[in-house]
Amino acid sequence: MNLGRDIVATVIAADSPLGQVARAVDIATSHLPAVHQPRACPFCVAAGWPCRPFLDAAQHITDHGVDVAGLVPRDLQQVLWPDKPAIRAS
């Protein structure tokens, strides 16, 4: 049973802006809902999504100057930011 989304791994410099928040990225992305359940965290089902661990990790990422929108799949961006157009693939 797949609880979340497909993932990829990448290597980044530890002292880069993204490298400095790598653990928070792991937390935020592990709490992303499955494609067909945009309001259900695979770990925090009772709390729904966006759940507290996601929000805390996203805040930490943002506080370090990294744009969280690039880490959130397009279909979930409307859930988080309903008044903001979703990022389009080029």
PDB file as gemmi writes it, atoms N, CA and C in Angstrom:
CRYST1    1.000    1.000    1.000  90.00  90.00  90.00 P 1                      
ATOM      1  N   MET A   1       0.844  -1.170   0.000  1.00  0.00           N  
ATOM      2  CA  MET A   1       0.000   0.000   0.000  1.00  0.00           C  
ATOM      3  C   MET A   1       0.897   1.243   0.000  1.00  0.00           C  
ATOM      4  N   ASN A   2       0.616   2.170  -0.910  1.00  0.00           N  
ATOM      5  CA  ASN A   2       1.368   3.409  -1.005  1.00  0.00           C  
ATOM      6  C   ASN A   2       0.605   4.495  -0.259  1.00  0.00           C  
ATOM      7  N   LEU A   3       1.182   5.007   0.841  1.00  0.00           N  
ATOM      8  CA  LEU A   3       0.511   6.022   1.637  1.00  0.00           C  
ATOM      9  C   LEU A   3       0.734   7.430   1.120  1.00  0.00           C  
ATOM     10  N   GLY A   4       1.793   7.639   0.366  1.00  0.00           N  
ATOM     11  CA  GLY A   4       2.123   8.993  -0.047  1.00  0.00           C  
ATOM     12  C   GLY A   4       2.262   9.129  -1.539  1.00  0.00           C  
ATOM     13  N   ARG A   5       3.260   9.841  -1.942  1.00  0.00           N  
ATOM     14  CA  ARG A   5       3.532  10.136  -3.337  1.00  0.00           C  
ATOM     15  C   ARG A   5       4.847   9.502  -3.740  1.00  0.00           C  
ATOM     16  N   ASP A   6       5.062   9.378  -5.043  1.00  0.00           N  
ATOM     17  CA  ASP A   6       6.359   8.945  -5.530  1.00  0.00           C  
ATOM     18  C   ASP A   6       7.388   9.996  -5.133  1.00  0.00           C  
ATOM     19  N   ILE A   7       8.602   9.558  -4.885  1.00  0.00           N  
ATOM     20  CA  ILE A   7       9.645  10.488  -4.448  1.00  0.00           C  
ATOM     21  C   ILE A   7      10.883  10.336  -5.323  1.00  0.00           C  
ATOM     22  N   VAL A   8      11.725  11.340  -5.259  1.00  0.00           N  
ATOM     23  CA  VAL A   8      13.041  11.296  -5.876  1.00  0.00           C  
ATOM     24  C   VAL A   8      14.039  11.751  -4.822  1.00  0.00           C  
ATOM     25  N   ALA A   9      15.265  11.343  -4.989  1.00  0.00           N  
ATOM     26  CA  ALA A   9      16.327  11.801  -4.097  1.00  0.00           C  
ATOM     27  C   ALA A   9      17.302  12.625  -4.928  1.00  0.00           C  
ATOM     28  N   THR A  10      17.885  13.617  -4.308  1.00  0.00           N  
ATOM     29  CA  THR A  10      18.856  14.456  -4.984  1.00  0.00           C  
ATOM     30  C   THR A  10      19.963  14.812  -4.006  1.00  0.00           C  
ATOM     31  N   VAL A  11      21.092  15.184  -4.521  1.00  0.00           N  
ATOM     32  CA  VAL A  11      22.229  15.553  -3.691  1.00  0.00           C  
ATOM     33  C   VAL A  11      22.409  17.064  -3.785  1.00  0.00           C  
ATOM     34  N   ILE A  12      22.528  17.707  -2.627  1.00  0.00           N  
ATOM     35  CA  ILE A  12      22.745  19.150  -2.580  1.00  0.00           C  
ATOM     36  C   ILE A  12      23.867  19.449  -1.588  1.00  0.00           C  
ATOM     37  N   ALA A  13      24.500  20.568  -1.766  1.00  0.00           N  
ATOM     38  CA  ALA A  13      25.568  20.970  -0.845  1.00  0.00           C  
ATOM     39  C   ALA A  13      24.967  21.266   0.528  1.00  0.00           C  
ATOM     40  N   ALA A  14      25.561  20.721   1.558  1.00  0.00           N  
ATOM     41  CA  ALA A  14      25.049  20.903   2.920  1.00  0.00           C  
ATOM     42  C   ALA A  14      25.034  22.361   3.345  1.00  0.00           C  
ATOM     43  N   ASP A  15      25.942  23.153   2.822  1.00  0.00           N  
ATOM     44  CA  ASP A  15      25.985  24.551   3.230  1.00  0.00           C  
ATOM     45  C   ASP A  15      25.194  25.479   2.297  1.00  0.00           C  
ATOM     46  N   SER A  16      24.438  24.909   1.376  1.00  0.00           N  
ATOM     47  CA  SER A  16      23.558  25.712   0.522  1.00  0.00           C  
ATOM     48  C   SER A  16      22.279  26.043   1.293  1.00  0.00           C  
ATOM     49  N   PRO A  17      21.499  27.034   0.829  1.00  0.00           N  
ATOM     50  CA  PRO A  17      20.242  27.338   1.525  1.00  0.00           C  
ATOM     51  C   PRO A  17      19.338  26.112   1.660  1.00  0.00           C  
ATOM     52  N   LEU A  18      19.203  25.329   0.607  1.00  0.00           N  
ATOM     53  CA  LEU A  18      18.359  24.137   0.688  1.00  0.00           C  
ATOM     54  C   LEU A  18      18.988  23.076   1.588  1.00  0.00           C  
ATOM     55  N   GLY A  19      20.295  22.942   1.535  1.00  0.00           N  
ATOM     56  CA  GLY A  19      20.989  21.988   2.399  1.00  0.00           C  
ATOM     57  C   GLY A  19      20.806  22.297   3.871  1.00  0.00           C  
ATOM     58  N   GLN A  20      20.725  23.570   4.218  1.00  0.00           N  
ATOM     59  CA  GLN A  20      20.541  23.974   5.605  1.00  0.00           C  
ATOM     60  C   GLN A  20      19.174  23.583   6.157  1.00  0.00           C  
ATOM     61  N   VAL A  21      18.213  23.347   5.294  1.00  0.00           N  
ATOM     62  CA  VAL A  21      16.862  22.982   5.746  1.00  0.00           C  
ATOM     63  C   VAL A  21      16.460  21.585   5.270  1.00  0.00           C  
ATOM     64  N   ALA A  22      17.443  20.771   4.936  1.00  0.00           N  
ATOM     65  CA  ALA A  22      17.170  19.447   4.372  1.00  0.00           C  
ATOM     66  C   ALA A  22      16.271  18.596   5.273  1.00  0.00           C  
ATOM     67  N   ARG A  23      16.507  18.609   6.562  1.00  0.00           N  
ATOM     68  CA  ARG A  23      15.682  17.811   7.486  1.00  0.00           C  
ATOM     69  C   ARG A  23      14.236  18.308   7.472  1.00  0.00           C  
ATOM     70  N   ALA A  24      14.043  19.610   7.446  1.00  0.00           N  
ATOM     71  CA  ALA A  24      12.691  20.168   7.393  1.00  0.00           C  
ATOM     72  C   ALA A  24      12.013  19.813   6.069  1.00  0.00           C  
ATOM     73  N   VAL A  25      12.776  19.782   4.984  1.00  0.00           N  
ATOM     74  CA  VAL A  25      12.221  19.362   3.690  1.00  0.00           C  
ATOM     75  C   VAL A  25      11.747  17.918   3.781  1.00  0.00           C  
ATOM     76  N   ASP A  26      12.566  17.064   4.394  1.00  0.00           N  
ATOM     77  CA  ASP A  26      12.163  15.661   4.568  1.00  0.00           C  
ATOM     78  C   ASP A  26      10.861  15.546   5.355  1.00  0.00           C  
ATOM     79  N   ILE A  27      10.756  16.325   6.415  1.00  0.00           N  
ATOM     80  CA  ILE A  27       9.542  16.274   7.242  1.00  0.00           C  
ATOM     81  C   ILE A  27       8.335  16.780   6.446  1.00  0.00           C  
ATOM     82  N   ALA A  28       8.485  17.932   5.820  1.00  0.00           N  
ATOM     83  CA  ALA A  28       7.363  18.509   5.068  1.00  0.00           C  
ATOM     84  C   ALA A  28       6.890  17.571   3.965  1.00  0.00           C  
ATOM     85  N   THR A  29       7.823  17.044   3.194  1.00  0.00           N  
ATOM     86  CA  THR A  29       7.411  16.199   2.072  1.00  0.00           C  
ATOM     87  C   THR A  29       6.897  14.834   2.516  1.00  0.00           C  
ATOM     88  N   SER A  30       7.344  14.347   3.660  1.00  0.00           N  
ATOM     89  CA  SER A  30       6.803  13.067   4.133  1.00  0.00           C  
ATOM     90  C   SER A  30       5.358  13.211   4.602  1.00  0.00           C  
ATOM     91  N   HIS A  31       4.945  14.437   4.908  1.00  0.00           N  
ATOM     92  CA  HIS A  31       3.577  14.685   5.360  1.00  0.00           C  
ATOM     93  C   HIS A  31       2.664  15.172   4.234  1.00  0.00           C  
ATOM     94  N   LEU A  32       3.109  15.051   2.977  1.00  0.00           N  
ATOM     95  CA  LEU A  32       2.239  15.412   1.857  1.00  0.00           C  
ATOM     96  C   LEU A  32       1.182  14.339   1.653  1.00  0.00           C  
ATOM     97  N   PRO A  33      -0.043  14.731   1.367  1.00  0.00           N  
ATOM     98  CA  PRO A  33      -1.117  13.753   1.139  1.00  0.00           C  
ATOM     99  C   PRO A  33      -0.936  12.984  -0.163  1.00  0.00           C  
ATOM    100  N   ALA A  34      -1.579  11.847  -0.226  1.00  0.00           N  
ATOM    101  CA  ALA A  34      -1.625  11.074  -1.463  1.00  0.00           C  
ATOM    102  C   ALA A  34      -2.394  11.869  -2.520  1.00  0.00           C  
ATOM    103  N   VAL A  35      -2.183  11.542  -3.768  1.00  0.00           N  
ATOM    104  CA  VAL A  35      -2.763  12.298  -4.876  1.00  0.00           C  
ATOM    105  C   VAL A  35      -4.276  12.441  -4.767  1.00  0.00           C  
ATOM    106  N   HIS A  36      -4.972  11.396  -4.420  1.00  0.00           N  
ATOM    107  CA  HIS A  36      -6.437  11.435  -4.414  1.00  0.00           C  
ATOM    108  C   HIS A  36      -7.036  11.757  -3.049  1.00  0.00           C  
ATOM    109  N   GLN A  37      -6.195  12.171  -2.092  1.00  0.00           N  
ATOM    110  CA  GLN A  37      -6.676  12.530  -0.755  1.00  0.00           C  
ATOM    111  C   GLN A  37      -6.000  13.823  -0.303  1.00  0.00           C  
ATOM    112  N   PRO A  38      -6.294  14.956  -0.953  1.00  0.00           N  
ATOM    113  CA  PRO A  38      -5.562  16.190  -0.680  1.00  0.00           C  
ATOM    114  C   PRO A  38      -5.774  16.791   0.704  1.00  0.00           C  
ATOM    115  N   ARG A  39      -6.660  16.254   1.481  1.00  0.00           N  
ATOM    116  CA  ARG A  39      -6.903  16.787   2.833  1.00  0.00           C  
ATOM    117  C   ARG A  39      -6.527  15.790   3.921  1.00  0.00           C  
ATOM    118  N   ALA A  40      -5.783  14.724   3.563  1.00  0.00           N  
ATOM    119  CA  ALA A  40      -5.443  13.694   4.546  1.00  0.00           C  
ATOM    120  C   ALA A  40      -3.942  13.447   4.575  1.00  0.00           C  
ATOM    121  N   CYS A  41      -3.304  13.808   5.687  1.00  0.00           N  
ATOM    122  CA  CYS A  41      -1.886  13.503   5.872  1.00  0.00           C  
ATOM    123  C   CYS A  41      -1.748  11.992   6.085  1.00  0.00           C  
ATOM    124  N   PRO A  42      -0.758  11.352   5.448  1.00  0.00           N  
ATOM    125  CA  PRO A  42      -0.598   9.911   5.641  1.00  0.00           C  
ATOM    126  C   PRO A  42      -0.188   9.527   7.065  1.00  0.00           C  
ATOM    127  N   PHE A  43       0.290  10.489   7.855  1.00  0.00           N  
ATOM    128  CA  PHE A  43       0.704  10.218   9.228  1.00  0.00           C  
ATOM    129  C   PHE A  43      -0.218  10.838  10.267  1.00  0.00           C  
ATOM    130  N   CYS A  44      -0.808  11.966   9.960  1.00  0.00           N  
ATOM    131  CA  CYS A  44      -1.629  12.715  10.921  1.00  0.00           C  
ATOM    132  C   CYS A  44      -3.092  12.720  10.476  1.00  0.00           C  
ATOM    133  N   VAL A  45      -3.623  11.580  10.188  1.00  0.00           N  
ATOM    134  CA  VAL A  45      -4.954  11.458   9.592  1.00  0.00           C  
ATOM    135  C   VAL A  45      -6.020  12.189  10.406  1.00  0.00           C  
ATOM    136  N   ALA A  46      -5.962  12.088  11.716  1.00  0.00           N  
ATOM    137  CA  ALA A  46      -6.989  12.729  12.545  1.00  0.00           C  
ATOM    138  C   ALA A  46      -6.953  14.247  12.426  1.00  0.00           C  
ATOM    139  N   ALA A  47      -5.772  14.808  12.143  1.00  0.00           N  
ATOM    140  CA  ALA A  47      -5.637  16.255  12.060  1.00  0.00           C  
ATOM    141  C   ALA A  47      -5.929  16.803  10.673  1.00  0.00           C  
ATOM    142  N   GLY A  48      -5.939  15.958   9.667  1.00  0.00           N  
ATOM    143  CA  GLY A  48      -6.129  16.431   8.302  1.00  0.00           C  
ATOM    144  C   GLY A  48      -4.864  17.093   7.774  1.00  0.00           C  
ATOM    145  N   TRP A  49      -4.977  17.705   6.593  1.00  0.00           N  
ATOM    146  CA  TRP A  49      -3.823  18.363   5.982  1.00  0.00           C  
ATOM    147  C   TRP A  49      -4.222  19.730   5.486  1.00  0.00           C  
ATOM    148  N   PRO A  50      -3.405  20.748   5.661  1.00  0.00           N  
ATOM    149  CA  PRO A  50      -2.025  20.682   6.151  1.00  0.00           C  
ATOM    150  C   PRO A  50      -1.968  20.445   7.655  1.00  0.00           C  
ATOM    151  N   CYS A  51      -1.149  19.502   8.021  1.00  0.00           N  
ATOM    152  CA  CYS A  51      -1.012  19.118   9.427  1.00  0.00           C  
ATOM    153  C   CYS A  51       0.056  19.963  10.107  1.00  0.00           C  
ATOM    154  N   ARG A  52       0.115  19.914  11.420  1.00  0.00           N  
ATOM    155  CA  ARG A  52       1.072  20.714  12.186  1.00  0.00           C  
ATOM    156  C   ARG A  52       2.522  20.410  11.811  1.00  0.00           C  
ATOM    157  N   PRO A  53       2.950  19.123  11.676  1.00  0.00           N  
ATOM    158  CA  PRO A  53       4.343  18.887  11.288  1.00  0.00           C  
ATOM    159  C   PRO A  53       4.690  19.515   9.931  1.00  0.00           C  
ATOM    160  N   PHE A  54       3.772  19.441   8.971  1.00  0.00           N  
ATOM    161  CA  PHE A  54       4.018  20.075   7.674  1.00  0.00           C  
ATOM    162  C   PHE A  54       4.159  21.585   7.838  1.00  0.00           C  
ATOM    163  N   LEU A  55       3.215  22.200   8.550  1.00  0.00           N  
ATOM    164  CA  LEU A  55       3.226  23.651   8.711  1.00  0.00           C  
ATOM    165  C   LEU A  55       4.474  24.132   9.446  1.00  0.00           C  
ATOM    166  N   ASP A  56       4.885  23.418  10.485  1.00  0.00           N  
ATOM    167  CA  ASP A  56       6.093  23.799  11.227  1.00  0.00           C  
ATOM    168  C   ASP A  56       7.336  23.682  10.339  1.00  0.00           C  
ATOM    169  N   ALA A  57       7.431  22.585   9.583  1.00  0.00           N  
ATOM    170  CA  ALA A  57       8.578  22.405   8.684  1.00  0.00           C  
ATOM    171  C   ALA A  57       8.565  23.471   7.591  1.00  0.00           C  
ATOM    172  N   ALA A  58       7.399  23.759   7.038  1.00  0.00           N  
ATOM    173  CA  ALA A  58       7.289  24.781   5.989  1.00  0.00           C  
ATOM    174  C   ALA A  58       7.707  26.145   6.522  1.00  0.00           C  
ATOM    175  N   GLN A  59       7.345  26.458   7.744  1.00  0.00           N  
ATOM    176  CA  GLN A  59       7.735  27.735   8.343  1.00  0.00           C  
ATOM    177  C   GLN A  59       9.249  27.807   8.520  1.00  0.00           C  
ATOM    178  N   HIS A  60       9.850  26.711   8.979  1.00  0.00           N  
ATOM    179  CA  HIS A  60      11.308  26.660   9.148  1.00  0.00           C  
ATOM    180  C   HIS A  60      12.007  26.862   7.800  1.00  0.00           C  
ATOM    181  N   ILE A  61      11.503  26.216   6.778  1.00  0.00           N  
ATOM    182  CA  ILE A  61      12.071  26.340   5.429  1.00  0.00           C  
ATOM    183  C   ILE A  61      11.979  27.784   4.957  1.00  0.00           C  
ATOM    184  N   THR A  62      10.802  28.378   5.103  1.00  0.00           N  
ATOM    185  CA  THR A  62      10.583  29.762   4.689  1.00  0.00           C  
ATOM    186  C   THR A  62      11.469  30.716   5.477  1.00  0.00           C  
ATOM    187  N   ASP A  63      11.598  30.478   6.775  1.00  0.00           N  
ATOM    188  CA  ASP A  63      12.437  31.329   7.625  1.00  0.00           C  
ATOM    189  C   ASP A  63      13.895  31.352   7.165  1.00  0.00           C  
ATOM    190  N   HIS A  64      14.311  30.296   6.474  1.00  0.00           N  
ATOM    191  CA  HIS A  64      15.685  30.222   5.972  1.00  0.00           C  
ATOM    192  C   HIS A  64      15.787  30.659   4.509  1.00  0.00           C  
ATOM    193  N   GLY A  65      14.735  31.287   3.991  1.00  0.00           N  
ATOM    194  CA  GLY A  65      14.790  31.879   2.653  1.00  0.00           C  
ATOM    195  C   GLY A  65      14.567  30.939   1.496  1.00  0.00           C  
ATOM    196  N   VAL A  66      14.045  29.757   1.759  1.00  0.00           N  
ATOM    197  CA  VAL A  66      13.764  28.801   0.686  1.00  0.00           C  
ATOM    198  C   VAL A  66      12.266  28.819   0.412  1.00  0.00           C  
ATOM    199  N   ASP A  67      11.892  28.856  -0.858  1.00  0.00           N  
ATOM    200  CA  ASP A  67      10.493  28.915  -1.259  1.00  0.00           C  
ATOM    201  C   ASP A  67       9.836  27.535  -1.142  1.00  0.00           C  
ATOM    202  N   VAL A  68       8.877  27.428  -0.272  1.00  0.00           N  
ATOM    203  CA  VAL A  68       8.172  26.161  -0.036  1.00  0.00           C  
ATOM    204  C   VAL A  68       7.353  25.737  -1.257  1.00  0.00           C  
ATOM    205  N   ALA A  69       6.888  26.687  -2.041  1.00  0.00           N  
ATOM    206  CA  ALA A  69       6.045  26.353  -3.200  1.00  0.00           C  
ATOM    207  C   ALA A  69       6.742  25.383  -4.152  1.00  0.00           C  
ATOM    208  N   GLY A  70       8.053  25.459  -4.245  1.00  0.00           N  
ATOM    209  CA  GLY A  70       8.786  24.546  -5.111  1.00  0.00           C  
ATOM    210  C   GLY A  70       8.841  23.121  -4.591  1.00  0.00           C  
ATOM    211  N   LEU A  71       8.418  22.914  -3.355  1.00  0.00           N  
ATOM    212  CA  LEU A  71       8.423  21.579  -2.749  1.00  0.00           C  
ATOM    213  C   LEU A  71       7.038  20.950  -2.692  1.00  0.00           C  
ATOM    214  N   VAL A  72       6.021  21.738  -3.015  1.00  0.00           N  
ATOM    215  CA  VAL A  72       4.627  21.287  -2.907  1.00  0.00           C  
ATOM    216  C   VAL A  72       4.089  20.980  -4.304  1.00  0.00           C  
ATOM    217  N   PRO A  73       3.594  19.761  -4.539  1.00  0.00           N  
ATOM    218  CA  PRO A  73       3.029  19.441  -5.849  1.00  0.00           C  
ATOM    219  C   PRO A  73       1.915  20.420  -6.245  1.00  0.00           C  
ATOM    220  N   ARG A  74       1.793  20.650  -7.547  1.00  0.00           N  
ATOM    221  CA  ARG A  74       0.828  21.631  -8.054  1.00  0.00           C  
ATOM    222  C   ARG A  74      -0.590  21.391  -7.559  1.00  0.00           C  
ATOM    223  N   ASP A  75      -1.005  20.135  -7.467  1.00  0.00           N  
ATOM    224  CA  ASP A  75      -2.390  19.867  -7.063  1.00  0.00           C  
ATOM    225  C   ASP A  75      -2.656  20.262  -5.609  1.00  0.00           C  
ATOM    226  N   LEU A  76      -1.611  20.363  -4.790  1.00  0.00           N  
ATOM    227  CA  LEU A  76      -1.788  20.746  -3.392  1.00  0.00           C  
ATOM    228  C   LEU A  76      -1.620  22.240  -3.161  1.00  0.00           C  
ATOM    229  N   GLN A  77      -1.067  22.939  -4.128  1.00  0.00           N  
ATOM    230  CA  GLN A  77      -0.863  24.367  -3.947  1.00  0.00           C  
ATOM    231  C   GLN A  77      -2.186  25.111  -3.796  1.00  0.00           C  
ATOM    232  N   GLN A  78      -3.221  24.671  -4.479  1.00  0.00           N  
ATOM    233  CA  GLN A  78      -4.538  25.295  -4.333  1.00  0.00           C  
ATOM    234  C   GLN A  78      -5.129  25.048  -2.954  1.00  0.00           C  
ATOM    235  N   VAL A  79      -4.757  23.960  -2.305  1.00  0.00           N  
ATOM    236  CA  VAL A  79      -5.225  23.693  -0.940  1.00  0.00           C  
ATOM    237  C   VAL A  79      -4.545  24.667   0.027  1.00  0.00           C  
ATOM    238  N   LEU A  80      -3.236  24.866  -0.143  1.00  0.00           N  
ATOM    239  CA  LEU A  80      -2.487  25.741   0.753  1.00  0.00           C  
ATOM    240  C   LEU A  80      -2.723  27.218   0.476  1.00  0.00           C  
ATOM    241  N   TRP A  81      -2.745  27.570  -0.796  1.00  0.00           N  
ATOM    242  CA  TRP A  81      -2.843  28.977  -1.196  1.00  0.00           C  
ATOM    243  C   TRP A  81      -3.983  29.127  -2.210  1.00  0.00           C  
ATOM    244  N   PRO A  82      -5.220  29.088  -1.761  1.00  0.00           N  
ATOM    245  CA  PRO A  82      -6.352  29.102  -2.703  1.00  0.00           C  
ATOM    246  C   PRO A  82      -6.447  30.369  -3.555  1.00  0.00           C  
ATOM    247  N   ASP A  83      -5.870  31.458  -3.099  1.00  0.00           N  
ATOM    248  CA  ASP A  83      -5.960  32.717  -3.867  1.00  0.00           C  
ATOM    249  C   ASP A  83      -4.751  32.948  -4.763  1.00  0.00           C  
ATOM    250  N   LYS A  84      -3.804  32.034  -4.752  1.00  0.00           N  
ATOM    251  CA  LYS A  84      -2.577  32.200  -5.526  1.00  0.00           C  
ATOM    252  C   LYS A  84      -2.575  31.206  -6.687  1.00  0.00           C  
ATOM    253  N   PRO A  85      -2.260  31.653  -7.912  1.00  0.00           N  
ATOM    254  CA  PRO A  85      -2.194  30.699  -9.027  1.00  0.00           C  
ATOM    255  C   PRO A  85      -1.093  29.665  -8.784  1.00  0.00           C  
ATOM    256  N   ALA A  86      -1.343  28.432  -9.159  1.00  0.00           N  
ATOM    257  CA  ALA A  86      -0.364  27.364  -8.991  1.00  0.00           C  
ATOM    258  C   ALA A  86       0.810  27.581  -9.934  1.00  0.00           C  
ATOM    259  N   ILE A  87       1.988  27.132  -9.528  1.00  0.00           N  
ATOM    260  CA  ILE A  87       3.169  27.192 -10.382  1.00  0.00           C  
ATOM    261  C   ILE A  87       2.945  26.241 -11.546  1.00  0.00           C  
ATOM    262  N   ARG A  88       3.190  26.705 -12.725  1.00  0.00           N  
ATOM    263  CA  ARG A  88       3.004  25.883 -13.924  1.00  0.00           C  
ATOM    264  C   ARG A  88       4.346  25.334 -14.382  1.00  0.00           C  
ATOM    265  N   ALA A  89       4.306  24.122 -14.908  1.00  0.00           N  
ATOM    266  CA  ALA A  89       5.522  23.537 -15.491  1.00  0.00           C  
ATOM    267  C   ALA A  89       5.842  24.270 -16.789  1.00  0.00           C  
ATOM    268  N   SER A  90       7.113  24.477 -17.051  1.00  0.00           N  
ATOM    269  CA  SER A  90       7.465  25.183 -18.287  1.00  0.00           C  
ATOM    270  C   SER A  90       7.801  24.232 -19.400  1.00  0.00           C  
TER     271      SER A  90                                                      
END                                                                             
